[in-house]
Amino acid sequence: MLFCVSVCDEDRRVILDDEPHGDVLAVIEAADWIEAREQAWEQKALDPYSYKRGYGWEIPMKSGML
């Protein structure tokens, strides 16, 4: 199965799903969602994003944004 790691500006987070929700950062081939999530941690494209337990990867706030 293919999974997308994509940026969802509306939710201010990065989403791992079987379809894109915005700009695609990475595509992961995995047997299931659990395996895809484990592989997502290894994606260099997620380096600029911070992970918040129970929420997911957050888009960093830019200076001056409220």
C-alpha contacts under 8 A as a table, 3 or more apart, distances in Angstrom:
res1	aa1	res2	aa2	distance
1	M	29	E	5.64
1	M	30	A	5.47
1	M	31	A	5.75
1	M	32	D	6.74
2	L	18	D	6.31
2	L	27	V	6.72
2	L	28	I	5.68
2	L	29	E	4.59
2	L	30	A	6.41
3	F	16	L	6.67
3	F	17	D	5.49
3	F	18	D	4.41
3	F	19	E	6.71
3	F	27	V	5.67
3	F	28	I	5.06
3	F	29	E	6.30
3	F	30	A	7.47
3	F	33	W	7.84
3	F	36	A	6.85
4	C	15	I	7.76
4	C	16	L	5.62
4	C	17	D	5.52
4	C	18	D	5.89
4	C	19	E	6.02
4	C	20	P	5.65
4	C	24	V	6.47
4	C	25	L	7.54
4	C	26	A	5.94
4	C	27	V	4.65
4	C	28	I	6.29
5	V	14	V	6.70
5	V	15	I	5.58
5	V	16	L	4.54
5	V	17	D	6.75
5	V	20	P	7.18
5	V	24	V	5.86
5	V	25	L	5.50
5	V	26	A	5.14
5	V	27	V	6.26
5	V	28	I	7.74
5	V	40	A	7.59
6	S	14	V	5.54
6	S	15	I	5.35
6	S	16	L	6.59
6	S	20	P	5.75
6	S	21	H	5.77
6	S	22	G	5.58
6	S	23	D	5.36
6	S	24	V	4.18
6	S	25	L	5.35
6	S	26	A	7.12
7	V	12	R	7.83
7	V	13	R	6.26
7	V	14	V	4.52
7	V	15	I	6.31
7	V	21	H	6.50
7	V	22	G	5.18
7	V	23	D	5.32
7	V	24	V	6.50
7	V	25	L	7.21
7	V	59	I	7.95
8	C	11	D	5.66
8	C	12	R	6.01
8	C	13	R	5.59
8	C	14	V	5.79
8	C	15	I	6.69
8	C	21	H	5.57
8	C	22	G	5.34
8	C	23	D	7.57
9	D	12	R	4.78
9	D	13	R	6.64
9	D	22	G	7.46
10	E	13	R	7.99
12	R	58	E	6.24
12	R	59	I	5.49
13	R	56	G	6.96
13	R	57	W	5.57
13	R	58	E	4.32
13	R	59	I	5.09
14	V	56	G	6.94
14	V	57	W	5.15
14	V	58	E	6.14
14	V	59	I	6.76
15	I	21	H	7.15
15	I	56	G	7.36
15	I	57	W	7.36
16	L	37	R	7.29
16	L	40	A	7.99
17	D	20	P	6.79
17	D	33	W	7.94
20	P	23	D	7.36
20	P	24	V	6.42
21	H	24	V	7.78
24	V	27	V	7.48
25	L	45	A	5.89
25	L	46	L	7.69
26	A	43	Q	7.29
26	A	45	A	6.89
28	I	36	A	6.28
28	I	39	Q	7.30
28	I	40	A	7.47
29	E	36	A	7.02
30	A	33	W	7.32
30	A	35	E	5.81
30	A	36	A	5.27
31	A	35	E	6.44
31	A	36	A	7.52
32	D	35	E	5.49
32	D	36	A	6.30
33	W	36	A	4.97
33	W	37	R	6.11
34	I	37	R	5.17
34	I	38	E	6.42
35	E	38	E	5.14
35	E	39	Q	6.33
36	A	39	Q	5.06
36	A	40	A	6.10
37	R	40	A	5.02
37	R	41	W	7.04
38	E	41	W	5.89
38	E	42	E	7.73
39	Q	42	E	5.47
39	Q	43	Q	7.10
40	A	43	Q	5.35
40	A	46	L	7.88
41	W	46	L	7.52
43	Q	46	L	5.75
43	Q	47	D	7.55
44	K	47	D	5.41
45	A	48	P	7.30
46	L	49	Y	5.41
46	L	57	W	7.98
47	D	50	S	7.66
48	P	60	P	7.39
49	Y	57	W	5.85
49	Y	58	E	5.67
49	Y	59	I	5.63
49	Y	60	P	6.15
50	S	57	W	5.36
50	S	58	E	5.41
50	S	59	I	7.24
50	S	60	P	7.27
51	Y	55	Y	7.72
51	Y	56	G	5.42
51	Y	57	W	4.24
51	Y	58	E	6.13
52	K	55	Y	5.44
52	K	56	G	5.29
52	K	57	W	6.14
52	K	58	E	6.98
53	R	56	G	6.17
55	Y	58	E	7.94
61	M	65	M	6.38
62	K	65	M	5.67
